[in-house]
């Protein structure tokens, strides 16, 4: 069906059927992104069971939780390149098969090495999930609606975080940690079928081939604004995932005596907040310098919240701070909008891939580093939670300073339209 409306004295025609098809395909991609959210935070729910069955240390748990994010991060640039070359369906579908395989390996694991292999495969398989959705939005939706639609994508993909709150905690408490991978593996397989059946796209062509695409990727890494974008991405989202995916469970169980289901309730509330934040940030019309100032203010606020967690002794305060950090993750949308405006449209897949590489490499680094901080703090009889959260707060502030002080994109120089 074709509809029309007046725009600038002319009749603008658009195809409602095509728009509806794009909506269905985007919803399917968002389902995969939601499963990526499940997989990246599942460690917090299965950690107690893994410690009981395999006797894992705190450092080993940190390494296990970080394995997903390490492989996820290292796969981002290749996946971004694949999106530019081959499009969404082939890239996301092929990769997500690895995630299903990784869930199966995790279910049958008899030791730490197999668990690690499962996490690594899941990380690679989920690598193009969210960035593939944003790539699809950048090709099928207008420039003006990018931040708004991307905010909705991030919000609905955040439904996956709800699953690793109370529902999955209840499943694990009743049927053990392996049941978590049975449930997630089955849902992931269903998502894979939907991608292969429903998604069709004709984007992702590059006349220069793989060699040309690699040269363009290297050129992106050399551009003036990349250092600041990467510096912030290494800490901004990873700071929340370090809490949500690793430290929230021991925080409430050891500091406040919560049960696993009780922790799940806090995580559920925090996850709901992650659904609210992105659409709100997506409505922000700031761009250029104004958008960057807002990004800096958001990461500074995150640092302040982590300092409160470091010194708090009240479970209500701690729970409130977890919810507040969940809402603040919405400023990730501003980072993607900032990145999109900083690079040429034909390399947007790789630009998003670089941003996500930094973000999830940061998750792996930060989770591993906080495990080391906790162990070191215990050695010197320092409260591990105070040390961990103070360390994260310091990392947030350093990232903000780097983002602000390093070179900005060319649009910042003498451009009144980007204020």
C-alpha positions as CSV (number, residue, x, y, z in Angstrom):
1,X,0.0,0.0,0.0
2,X,1.3,3.5,-0.9
3,X,0.5,6.5,1.1
4,X,1.5,10.2,0.7
5,X,1.8,13.4,2.6
6,X,2.7,17.0,1.7
7,X,6.3,17.9,2.4
8,X,7.8,21.2,1.2
9,X,5.0,21.7,-1.4
10,X,5.5,18.3,-2.9
11,X,3.7,15.0,-2.3
12,X,6.1,12.6,-0.6
13,X,5.2,8.9,-1.3
14,X,6.2,6.1,0.9
15,X,5.4,2.4,0.9
16,X,3.5,1.3,4.1
17,X,4.0,-2.4,3.3
18,X,7.8,-1.9,3.0
19,X,7.8,0.0,6.3
20,X,5.8,-2.8,7.9
21,X,8.3,-5.4,6.6
22,X,11.2,-3.4,7.9
23,X,9.5,-3.3,11.3
24,X,9.1,-7.1,11.4
25,X,12.7,-7.6,10.4
26,X,13.9,-5.1,13.0
27,X,11.8,-6.8,15.7
28,X,13.4,-10.1,14.8
29,X,16.9,-8.6,15.1
30,X,15.9,-7.0,18.4
31,X,15.0,-10.5,19.7
32,X,18.6,-11.7,19.0
33,X,19.9,-8.5,20.7
34,X,17.8,-9.4,23.7
35,X,19.3,-12.9,23.9
36,X,22.8,-11.2,23.7
37,X,21.8,-9.3,26.9
38,X,20.8,-12.6,28.5
39,X,24.1,-14.3,27.7
40,X,26.3,-11.4,28.8
41,X,24.8,-11.2,32.3
42,X,24.1,-14.9,32.9
43,X,27.4,-15.3,34.8
44,X,25.9,-13.4,37.8
45,X,23.1,-16.0,38.2
46,X,25.1,-19.2,37.6
47,X,28.2,-18.1,39.6
48,X,27.3,-19.6,42.9
49,X,26.4,-22.9,41.3
50,X,29.7,-22.9,39.4
51,X,31.7,-22.2,42.6
52,X,30.0,-25.1,44.4
53,X,30.4,-27.6,41.6
54,X,33.8,-26.7,40.3
55,X,35.4,-24.8,43.2
56,X,36.1,-21.7,41.2
57,X,38.0,-18.9,42.9
58,X,36.9,-15.2,42.7
59,X,39.5,-14.6,40.0
60,X,38.4,-17.6,38.0
61,X,34.8,-16.3,38.1
62,X,36.0,-12.9,36.9
63,X,37.8,-14.6,34.0
64,X,34.8,-16.7,33.2
65,X,32.5,-13.7,33.2
66,X,34.9,-11.7,31.1
67,X,35.4,-14.5,28.5
68,X,32.1,-13.6,26.8
69,X,33.0,-10.0,26.6
70,X,36.5,-10.6,25.4
71,X,35.4,-12.8,22.5
72,X,32.5,-10.5,21.9
73,X,34.8,-7.5,21.7
74,X,37.4,-9.1,19.5
75,X,34.7,-10.1,17.0
76,X,33.2,-6.7,16.7
77,X,35.4,-5.2,14.0
78,X,35.2,-8.4,11.8
79,X,31.4,-8.4,12.3
80,X,31.2,-4.7,11.4
81,X,33.2,-5.4,8.3
82,X,30.9,-8.4,7.5
83,X,27.8,-6.2,7.9
84,X,29.2,-3.6,5.4
85,X,30.1,-6.4,3.0
86,X,27.4,-9.0,3.3
87,X,24.4,-7.4,5.2
88,X,22.5,-8.3,8.3
89,X,20.9,-11.7,7.6
90,X,24.1,-13.5,6.6
91,X,26.2,-11.9,9.3
92,X,23.8,-12.2,12.3
93,X,22.5,-15.6,11.2
94,X,25.9,-17.3,10.7
95,X,27.3,-15.9,14.0
96,X,24.3,-16.8,16.1
97,X,24.7,-20.4,15.3
98,X,27.9,-20.3,17.4
99,X,25.9,-18.9,20.3
100,X,23.6,-21.8,20.2
101,X,26.5,-24.2,20.1
102,X,28.2,-22.4,23.1
103,X,25.0,-22.7,25.2
104,X,25.0,-26.5,24.5
105,X,28.7,-26.8,25.5
106,X,28.0,-24.9,28.7
107,X,25.1,-27.2,29.6
108,X,27.3,-30.4,29.2
109,X,30.4,-28.8,30.7
110,X,32.4,-31.1,33.1
111,X,35.1,-28.6,34.0
112,X,36.3,-25.0,33.7
113,X,38.0,-25.3,30.2
114,X,34.7,-26.4,28.5
115,X,32.8,-23.7,30.4
116,X,35.3,-21.1,29.0
117,X,35.0,-22.5,25.5
118,X,31.2,-22.2,25.7
119,X,31.5,-18.6,26.9
120,X,33.9,-17.7,24.1
121,X,31.6,-19.2,21.4
122,X,28.6,-17.4,22.9
123,X,30.5,-14.2,22.8
124,X,31.4,-14.5,19.2
125,X,27.9,-15.6,18.3
126,X,26.3,-12.6,20.0
127,X,28.9,-10.1,18.6
128,X,26.7,-8.7,15.7
129,X,23.4,-8.8,17.5
130,X,23.0,-5.2,18.7
131,X,25.3,-3.5,16.2
132,X,23.5,-5.4,13.5
133,X,20.2,-4.0,14.7
134,X,21.6,-0.4,14.6
135,X,23.2,-1.1,11.2
136,X,19.7,-2.1,10.0
137,X,18.2,1.1,11.5
138,X,20.8,3.2,9.8
139,X,19.9,1.8,6.4
140,X,16.1,1.6,6.7
141,X,15.2,4.7,8.8
142,X,15.9,8.4,8.4
143,X,18.8,10.3,9.9
144,X,16.5,12.3,12.1
145,X,14.8,9.2,13.6
146,X,18.1,7.3,14.2
147,X,18.5,8.2,17.9
148,X,14.8,7.7,18.7
149,X,14.5,4.3,17.0
150,X,17.9,3.2,18.3
151,X,16.7,4.1,21.8
152,X,13.7,1.8,21.3
153,X,16.0,-1.0,20.0
154,X,18.2,-0.7,23.1
155,X,15.2,-0.6,25.4
156,X,13.4,-3.6,23.9
157,X,16.7,-5.6,23.7
158,X,17.0,-4.8,27.4
159,X,14.1,-7.2,28.0
160,X,16.8,-9.8,28.0
161,X,18.2,-8.4,31.2
162,X,14.8,-9.0,32.8
163,X,15.3,-12.7,32.1
164,X,18.5,-12.8,34.1
165,X,16.8,-11.2,37.1
166,X,14.1,-13.0,39.1
167,X,12.9,-15.5,36.4
168,X,16.2,-17.1,35.7
169,X,17.3,-16.9,39.3
170,X,14.2,-18.8,40.3
171,X,14.9,-21.5,37.6
172,X,18.5,-21.9,38.8
173,X,17.5,-22.1,42.4
174,X,15.0,-24.9,41.7
175,X,16.8,-26.9,38.9
176,X,20.5,-25.9,39.1
177,X,22.8,-23.7,37.0
178,X,22.7,-26.0,34.0
179,X,19.0,-25.4,33.5
180,X,19.9,-21.7,32.7
181,X,21.7,-22.9,29.6
182,X,18.9,-25.3,28.6
183,X,16.4,-22.4,28.6
184,X,18.6,-19.9,26.9
185,X,19.8,-22.4,24.3
186,X,16.3,-23.3,23.3
187,X,15.2,-19.7,23.0
188,X,18.4,-18.8,21.1
189,X,17.8,-21.6,18.6
190,X,14.2,-20.3,18.0
191,X,15.7,-16.8,17.4
192,X,18.1,-18.2,14.9
193,X,15.3,-19.8,12.9
194,X,13.4,-16.5,12.9
195,X,16.4,-14.6,11.5
196,X,16.9,-17.1,8.7
197,X,13.2,-17.1,7.8
198,X,12.1,-13.5,8.2
199,X,15.1,-11.2,7.7
200,X,15.9,-10.1,4.1
201,X,18.1,-7.1,3.3
202,X,19.9,-5.9,0.2
203,X,22.5,-3.7,2.1
204,X,26.1,-4.6,2.7
205,X,27.8,-4.2,-0.6
206,X,31.4,-2.9,-1.0
207,X,32.9,-2.6,-4.4
208,X,36.4,-2.6,-3.0
209,X,36.0,-6.1,-1.6
210,X,37.5,-7.4,1.6
211,X,40.9,-5.7,1.0
212,X,39.3,-2.3,0.4
213,X,37.0,-2.8,3.5
214,X,40.1,-3.6,5.7
215,X,41.9,-0.5,4.4
216,X,38.8,1.7,5.2
217,X,38.7,0.1,8.7
218,X,42.3,1.0,9.4
219,X,41.6,4.5,8.2
220,X,38.8,4.8,10.7
221,X,41.2,3.8,13.5
222,X,43.6,6.6,12.4
223,X,41.0,9.4,12.4
224,X,41.4,12.2,15.0
225,X,38.2,11.5,17.0
226,X,38.6,7.7,17.3
227,X,40.9,7.8,20.4
228,X,38.4,9.7,22.5
229,X,35.4,7.6,21.4
230,X,37.4,4.4,22.2
231,X,38.6,5.8,25.6
232,X,35.1,6.5,26.8
233,X,33.6,3.2,25.4
234,X,36.2,1.2,27.3
235,X,34.6,2.2,30.6
236,X,31.1,3.7,30.1
237,X,28.9,0.7,29.5
238,X,31.4,-1.8,31.0
239,X,31.1,-0.1,34.4
240,X,27.4,-1.1,34.6
241,X,28.0,-4.6,33.3
242,X,30.7,-5.1,35.9
243,X,28.1,-4.4,38.5
244,X,25.1,-6.1,36.9
245,X,27.0,-9.1,35.5
246,X,29.4,-9.9,38.3
247,X,29.4,-7.8,41.5
248,X,25.7,-7.3,42.3
249,X,25.1,-10.9,43.4
250,X,27.9,-11.1,45.9
251,X,27.3,-7.5,47.0
252,X,23.7,-8.2,48.2
253,X,24.4,-11.8,49.4
254,X,27.5,-11.1,51.4
255,X,26.9,-7.4,52.5
256,X,23.2,-7.7,53.1
257,X,22.4,-11.4,53.5
258,X,20.1,-11.6,50.5
259,X,19.0,-15.0,48.9
260,X,19.6,-15.5,45.2
261,X,16.0,-14.8,44.5
262,X,16.2,-11.6,46.5
263,X,19.2,-10.5,44.5
264,X,17.2,-11.4,41.4
265,X,14.5,-8.9,42.5
266,X,17.1,-6.1,42.7
267,X,18.5,-7.1,39.3
268,X,15.0,-7.1,37.9
269,X,14.4,-3.6,39.1
270,X,17.7,-2.5,37.6
271,X,16.9,-4.2,34.3
272,X,13.5,-2.4,34.1
273,X,15.4,0.8,34.5
274,X,17.6,-0.1,31.5
275,X,14.4,-0.3,29.5
276,X,13.3,3.2,30.5
277,X,16.6,5.0,30.0
278,X,17.3,4.5,26.3
279,X,14.0,5.9,24.9
280,X,14.4,8.9,27.2
281,X,18.0,9.6,26.0
282,X,16.8,8.9,22.5
283,X,14.4,11.8,22.7
284,X,17.3,14.2,23.4
285,X,17.7,16.5,20.5
286,X,21.3,17.7,21.5
287,X,24.0,17.1,18.9
288,X,27.6,17.9,18.3
289,X,29.2,19.6,21.3
290,X,26.0,19.7,23.3
291,X,25.6,16.0,23.0
292,X,29.2,15.4,24.1
293,X,28.7,17.6,27.2
294,X,25.7,15.5,28.1
295,X,27.7,12.3,27.6
296,X,30.4,13.6,30.0
297,X,27.8,14.6,32.6
298,X,26.3,11.1,32.4
299,X,29.6,9.3,32.9
300,X,30.5,11.6,35.8
301,X,27.1,10.8,37.4
302,X,27.9,7.1,37.1
303,X,31.2,7.7,38.9
304,X,29.4,9.4,41.8
305,X,27.0,6.5,42.1
306,X,29.8,4.0,42.3
307,X,31.4,6.0,45.1
308,X,28.2,5.9,47.0
309,X,28.2,2.1,46.5
310,X,31.7,1.9,47.8
311,X,30.8,3.5,51.2
312,X,27.2,2.5,51.6
313,X,26.0,0.1,54.3
314,X,22.3,0.2,53.6
315,X,20.6,-2.2,51.2
316,X,18.0,0.3,50.2
317,X,20.7,2.8,49.1
318,X,22.6,0.0,47.3
319,X,19.5,-1.2,45.5
320,X,18.6,2.4,44.5
321,X,22.0,3.0,43.1
322,X,21.8,-0.2,41.0
323,X,18.5,1.0,39.6
324,X,19.9,4.5,38.9
325,X,22.9,3.0,37.0
326,X,20.5,0.9,35.0
327,X,18.7,4.0,33.8
328,X,21.9,5.8,33.0
329,X,22.9,3.1,30.5
330,X,20.5,4.9,28.2
331,X,23.3,7.4,27.3
332,X,24.8,4.6,25.3
333,X,22.4,5.8,22.6
334,X,24.1,9.2,22.6
335,X,27.5,7.4,22.1
336,X,26.2,5.6,19.0
337,X,24.6,8.8,17.6
338,X,27.9,10.6,18.3
339,X,29.8,7.8,16.5
340,X,27.4,7.8,13.5
341,X,27.8,11.5,13.0
342,X,31.6,11.3,13.3
343,X,32.2,9.0,10.3
344,X,31.2,8.6,6.7
345,X,27.9,6.7,6.1
346,X,29.5,3.9,4.0
347,X,31.7,2.8,6.9
348,X,29.0,3.0,9.7
349,X,29.0,-0.7,10.3
350,X,32.7,-0.7,11.0
351,X,32.5,2.5,13.1
352,X,29.8,0.8,15.3
353,X,32.0,-2.3,15.4
354,X,34.9,-0.3,16.7
355,X,32.8,1.3,19.3
356,X,31.4,-2.0,20.4
357,X,34.9,-3.6,20.3
358,X,36.1,-1.0,22.8
359,X,33.0,-1.3,25.0
360,X,33.1,-5.1,25.4
361,X,36.9,-5.3,25.5
362,X,36.4,-2.8,28.3
363,X,34.0,-5.2,30.0
364,X,36.5,-8.1,29.8
365,X,39.3,-5.8,31.1
366,X,37.2,-4.2,33.9
367,X,35.7,-7.5,35.2
368,X,39.1,-9.1,35.2
369,X,40.7,-6.0,36.9
370,X,38.0,-5.8,39.5
371,X,38.6,-9.5,40.4
372,X,42.2,-8.7,40.9
373,X,41.3,-5.6,43.0
374,X,39.0,-7.7,45.2
375,X,41.7,-10.3,45.8
376,X,44.3,-7.7,46.6
377,X,41.9,-5.8,48.9
378,X,41.2,-9.0,50.8
379,X,45.0,-9.6,51.2
380,X,45.3,-6.2,52.9
381,X,42.1,-6.7,54.9
382,X,40.3,-3.9,52.9
383,X,36.6,-4.3,52.2
384,X,36.5,-5.8,48.7
385,X,33.3,-4.0,47.7
386,X,34.6,-0.6,48.7
387,X,37.8,-1.2,46.8
388,X,36.0,-2.5,43.7
389,X,33.5,0.3,43.4
390,X,36.1,3.0,44.2
391,X,38.2,1.5,41.4
392,X,35.3,1.6,38.9
393,X,34.5,5.2,39.9
394,X,38.1,6.3,39.2
395,X,38.0,4.5,35.8
396,X,34.8,6.4,34.9
397,X,36.3,9.8,35.7
398,X,39.5,9.0,33.8
399,X,37.4,8.0,30.8
400,X,35.4,11.2,30.9
401,X,38.6,13.3,31.0
402,X,40.1,11.4,28.1
403,X,36.9,11.8,26.0
404,X,36.7,15.5,26.7
405,X,40.4,16.3,26.2
406,X,41.3,14.1,23.2
407,X,40.5,15.5,19.6
408,X,36.9,15.8,18.7
409,X,35.4,15.2,15.2
410,X,35.7,17.8,12.4
411,X,32.1,19.0,12.9
412,X,33.2,20.5,16.2
413,X,35.5,23.0,14.6
414,X,33.6,26.3,13.8
415,X,30.3,24.6,13.2
416,X,27.3,26.4,14.7
417,X,24.9,23.8,13.4
418,X,26.3,21.1,15.6
419,X,26.0,23.1,18.9
